[in-house]
Amino acid sequence: MTETMTKKEQELTALHATIWQVANDLRGSVDGWDFKAYVLGMLFYRFISEDAANTCDMAAQSDCEGETFTPYAQQLDDAVDTEEVREWFLQQKGFFIRPSELFENVCRRVAEDKDFRDNINETLTTIFQNIQRSALGHASEDAIKGLLEDIKLNDKKLGATVEERSKKIVKLLTAIEGLNFGAYSRSSIDLFGDAYEYLMAMYAENAGKSGGEFFTPQDVAELLARITVLGKDRLRNVYDPACGSGSLLLTFVKVLGGNGDKIREGFYGQEINLTTYNLCRMNMFLHGISYDKFHIVQGDTLEKWENWGGKKFDAIVSNPPYSISWNGIANPLLLNDERFSPAGVLAPKKNADLAFVMHALYCLDPHGTAAIVSFPGVLYRDGAEQTIREYLVENNYVHAVIALPDNLFFGTGIQTAILVLKKSKKDDSILFIDASKNFVRSKTKNRLTKAIIEEILQHYENRQTREGVSALVRAEQVEQQKYNLSVECYVNTQTDNEEEDIDILALNQEIAQVVAHQTAVRHEVDILVERLESGA
């Protein structure tokens, strides 16, 4: 078993390395961050083509009862472009794609037909539009609409002329075609999903600040998800109010097991950036999540949020952008917004962090849990932020605060914390955990290993005071600290063993020896300089 897993991991690592090499080799003069839409988009195009054809073939084989059948990819468009077939595809996949539009057939024609190859940018643009339009008026419209718009195949970033752009597109198609995902099966879905996640992580790592705004590292994502599902083996729904590329939401599939079926109503999220919003929806498809099981919308969560009819959520996880500006008090409507008004004040205009926290709290089911990555300043700053913390503590919503190591996230090296919220606590205590020193170094970033995550979760579940690690604190103690929620206020990480006894006499002798040595050296240097000046 171990050898098999090791071989699988080696194959996956090799595949990832190839994908990243392809992505870098092909981008040329295009900035890597901009080129991600093309690489990820083409990977997605290959996936939905193989997924659709495979689903159709499996259904056809079942109906044939052992008789021969013609694979979907080998059929003529006119034979399958019927209302009945279209409706079947829309019900199964949420879109319709003709045989000639499949990734494998496009790649075949690219290799055989020069005229087709020279006009590939126009051909693919039309195919992508056809796929998106096929969902209009269907239940899957919101999941498909505009999904491929960021793959701008006529953009001059790809080349100054149509010929240059076509050549680059052909190279990208050929490279994606050459990736070895094996025969299409459920395991291939896992490989496509893993490859997509890997690429997004690499792009985030190389993108600077913007990378951290759309992707949460998998180790942190696992910790957040496991905190919210503790004691549960299935959920009604999950939500991320700043969902980025969706990786944090999809962590629930790995944590709960299965293929998303243990989350009855599905995945909910909102993302302000249009490109990232499209990446998130692609990510859902690539992980085998049906169009009717994810509900992702685009827009400003704080000022124009989607409330899905007042739906509340079992689990809320989020890594919102740190200390971004928002309208705050400049927008009078926000003062009376039911999400923010209970605290009596709004988060500062230049620091919207606690606005995201208040939003998450409002959306949380009475028996749910929210785990939110927080910028350290919001835990101790005074003014409006102190007033909001007071509201959270006095109403017994703060369940735990977990200090994380620095340099975990892409785009920032700051030390962060996880703020855990609950609405139905059994007592008024708050658990503070110091996990700031628990990490391993990996390349340029710190990360949490499986063992570290388990250790943090054990402290979280035990909910006890442990010297130097955790502290279970009553609300009145937090009040005495002016509602400061910084872990360092309550967990003493300095132990007696770390204090070093200093022998003053020995230290003075050592200093005297150093001074004597320095004097001797200076004397020798003076003699040498004198000889050089005299010409001796």
C-alpha positions, -999 to 999 in steps of 0.1 A, spaced: 0 0 0 28 24 9 47 17 -23 15 23 -44 8 56 -27 44 67 -31 43 59 -68 11 78 -71 26 108 -53 57 107 -75 35 106 -107 15 135 -94 46 155 -86 60 148 -121 27 159 -137 26 191 -117 62 199 -126 54 194 -163 23 216 -161 43 244 -145 71 241 -170 45 243 -198 29 274 -183 62 292 -180 76 281 -214 45 292 -233 37 326 -217 67 343 -234 63 381 -229 29 378 -213 30 384 -175 25 351 -157 -4 364 -137 -22 375 -169 -14 342 -187 -30 321 -159 -64 326 -175 -52 309 -207 -35 279 -191 -63 273 -165 -89 280 -191 -75 255 -216 -71 229 -189 -108 235 -180 -118 232 -217 -101 198 -219 -117 187 -187 -153 195 -197 -148 180 -231 -136 147 -217 -161 148 -189 -191 154 -213 -180 128 -238 -173 102 -211 -207 108 -195 -225 104 -228 -205 73 -238 -213 56 -204 -250 63 -209 -249 50 -245 -231 18 -235 -257 12 -208 -286 16 -233 -269 -6 -259 -268 -35 -235 -236 -49 -250 -241 -39 -286 -215 -17 -304 -219 20 -302 -202 50 -317 -183 72 -292 -197 107 -289 -164 122 -301 -167 103 -334 -203 113 -342 -214 141 -366 -228 173 -352 -260 171 -372 -268 136 -357 -266 148 -321 -276 185 -323 -312 178 -314 -335 192 -288 -336 158 -270 -298 155 -269 -293 191 -259 -318 188 -230 -300 156 -218 -266 173 -218 -281 204 -200 -296 182 -173 -264 161 -169 -237 188 -173 -254 222 -174 -242 229 -210 -242 214 -245 -210 208 -266 -210 194 -301 -186 166 -311 -167 189 -334 -162 213 -305 -146 188 -282 -110 195 -271 -97 162 -287 -113 170 -321 -101 205 -321 -65 193 -314 -68 167 -341 -78 193 -367 -51 216 -355 -25 189 -364 -41 181 -398 -55 213 -412 -33 244 -418 -63 267 -425 -80 255 -393 -48 260 -374 -43 296 -387 -78 306 -376 -77 288 -343 -83 319 -322 -116 327 -340 -127 290 -339 -121 286 -302 -138 320 -294 -169 307 -312 -168 273 -294 -165 290 -260 -194 313 -269 -215 283 -280 -209 265 -247 -219 295 -227 -250 303 -247 -262 267 -246 -271 273 -209 -292 304 -215 -327 300 -199 -316 268 -182 -312 262 -144 -274 261 -150 -273 296 -166 -257 313 -136 -231 286 -133 -221 288 -170 -227 324 -180 -195 343 -189 -174 314 -176 -149 315 -204 -148 352 -211 -114 357 -196 -98 336 -223 -94 365 -247 -79 347 -277 -77 379 -298 -58 399 -271 -27 415 -284 -9 403 -253 -7 370 -271 9 385 -301 8 416 -323 -7 397 -353 -34 371 -358 -6 347 -370 14 352 -338 -16 348 -316 -27 316 -334 8 301 -330 8 307 -293 -27 292 -289 -17 262 -309 13 256 -287 -8 259 -256 -35 235 -270 -8 210 -279 9 213 -245 -23 208 -226 -32 178 -249 2 162 -241 -4 162 -203 -9 126 -192 -41 123 -171 -46 87 -182 -79 72 -193 -109 93 -182 -124 81 -150 -133 94 -115 -96 93 -107 -90 116 -137 -114 141 -122 -92 141 -91 -61 146 -113 -76 175 -131 -87 191 -99 -53 186 -83 -35 200 -113 -58 231 -113 -52 236 -75 -15 232 -80 -14 258 -109 -34 283 -88 -11 278 -59 20 284 -81 4 315 -97 -5 328 -63 30 322 -50 45 342 -79 19 369 -80 29 390 -50 1 406 -30 -27 399 -55 -20 361 -52 -30 360 -16 -63 376 -24 -75 347 -45 -59 316 -30 -57 302 5 -29 277 11 -42 242 15 -28 236 50 -46 267 64 -77 258 44 -78 223 60 -74 238 95 -103 263 89 -126 236 75 -119 211 102 -125 236 129 -160 242 115 -169 206 110 -156 193 144 -181 166 156 -200 165 124 -198 141 94 -221 160 71 -234 196 67 -264 213 52 -243 240 35 -210 259 35 -203 295 28 -173 318 20 -181 355 18 -148 363 0 -144 330 -18 -116 338 -43 -109 308 -65 -130 285 -43 -102 263 -30 -112 270 6 -148 259 0 -137 228 -18 -116 218 12 -148 205 28 -150 178 2 -116 165 13 -123 169 50 -157 152 49 -149 127 22 -171 116 -7 -176 139 -37 -195 167 -21 -226 146 -14 -221 151 24 -230 188 19 -267 186 12 -275 220 -2 -241 227 -15 -214 254 -17 -221 292 -15 -197 321 -21 -193 356 -33 -162 371 -50 -157 407 -61 -130 401 -88 -145 389 -121 -116 368 -132 -113 351 -99 -151 346 -98 -147 327 -131 -118 306 -118 -139 297 -88 -167 283 -109 -143 264 -131 -127 250 -99 -161 237 -89 -167 219 -122 -131 205 -121 -138 189 -87 -169 172 -99 -194 195 -82 -226 197 -102 -239 230 -114 -269 227 -91 -247 222 -60 -227 254 -61 -240 289 -59 -212 314 -66 -220 351 -73 -199 380 -83 -200 413 -65 -190 433 -34 -200 412 -4 -200 442 21 -221 466 0 -240 445 -25 -243 410 -11 -263 380 -21 -284 367 8 -301 338 -10 -334 346 6 -320 350 41 -302 316 41 -281 308 72 -250 285 70 -237 256 90 -201 263 83 -185 296 73 -148 299 64 -131 329 50 -97 345 44 -109 380 35 -86 407 21 -67 423 49 -74 459 59 -90 470 26 -109 502 24 -147 503 21 -173 531 22 -182 525 58 -197 556 74 -196 574 40 -226 552 30 -256 561 53 -274 529 43 -247 507 59 -254 523 93 -288 506 93 -277 474 76 -289 445 97 -255 429 95 -236 458 110 -261 478 130 -261 455 161 -226 466 170 -236 503 170 -206 513 148 -191 504 115 -156 491 109 -132 520 99 -132 531 63 -96 520 59 -100 487 77 -130 466 66 -118 435 84 -144 434 112 -171 443 86 -164 408 71 -166 393 106 -199 410 113 -212 398 79 -202 362 87 -218 364 121 -251 375 106 -250 347 80 -242 320 106 -267 294 116 -275 294 153 -258 260 156 -230 267 131 -194 277 133 -174 304 115 -136 304 112 -122 336 98 -85 345 91 -80 379 108 -53 406 105 -37 410 139 -45 447 143 -82 442 145 -77 421 176 -63 450 197 -69 484 181 -91 509 198 -119 531 184 -147 515 164 -129 481 162 -128 480 200 -165 487 201 -172 458 177 -150 434 197 -170 445 228 -202 436 211 -188 402 200 -176 394 235 -205 407 255 -229 387 233 -208 356 238 -200 350 201 -163 346 203 -155 309 208 -117 309 202 -87 329 188 -58 310 174 -25 327 167 -9 314 135 28 316 124 39 344 101 47 339 64 19 313 58 1 332 31 9 343 -4 15 380 -8 21 388 29 45 377 56 25 390 85 14 368 114 -24 362 114 -50 347 136 -81 326 132 -112 341 149 -138 314 156 -174 324 161 -204 305 175 -239 316 184 -248 288 208 -220 286 233 -223 266 265 -204 291 286 -189 326 283 -153 316 281 -130 322 251 -101 298 242 -68 314 232 -43 292 214 -7 302 206 3 282 175 26 309 162 57 288 166 42 256 151 54 254 115 79 239 91 99 259 65 91 250 29 110 270 2 102 306 9 70 300 30 61 285 63 35 258 64 14 236 87 20 199 86 -7 173 92 8 167 127 7 204 135 -29 207 124 -38 177 145 -21 193 175 -39 226 171 -73 208 167 -66 188 198 -60 219 219 -91 235 203 -113 205 212 -99 200 247 -106 236 255 -83 238 285 -56 261 298 -21 248 292 9 268 302 26 284 272 1 270 247 -35 279 255 -57 298 279 -94 294 287 -105 329 297 -138 342 310 -154 371 293 -149 394 323 -112 389 320 -113 400 284 -134 430 295 -106 439 320 -82 439 290 -105 464 272 -117 436 249 -82 429 235 -84 396 217 -47 392 210 -35 357 221 -3 371 236 -24 389 263 -36 356 277 -10 329 268 23 332 285 48 317 260 79 325 282 86 295 304 110 293 334 132 269 314 138 295 288 152 320 313 190 318 314 210 324 346 239 348 340 272 346 359 282 383 362 318 376 373 324 351 344 308 376 320 331 404 332 362 382 328 351 373 293 347 410 284 381 418 299 397 391 277 380 405 246 391 440 254 427 429 260 427 410 227 414 440 208 441 462 224 469 438 213 455 436 178 453 474 175 490 477 187 501 452 161 482 472 134 498 505 145 533 489 142 525 476 107 512 510 95 543 527 110 566 504 90 547 509 58 548 547 61 586 546 68 593 524 39 608 497 60 
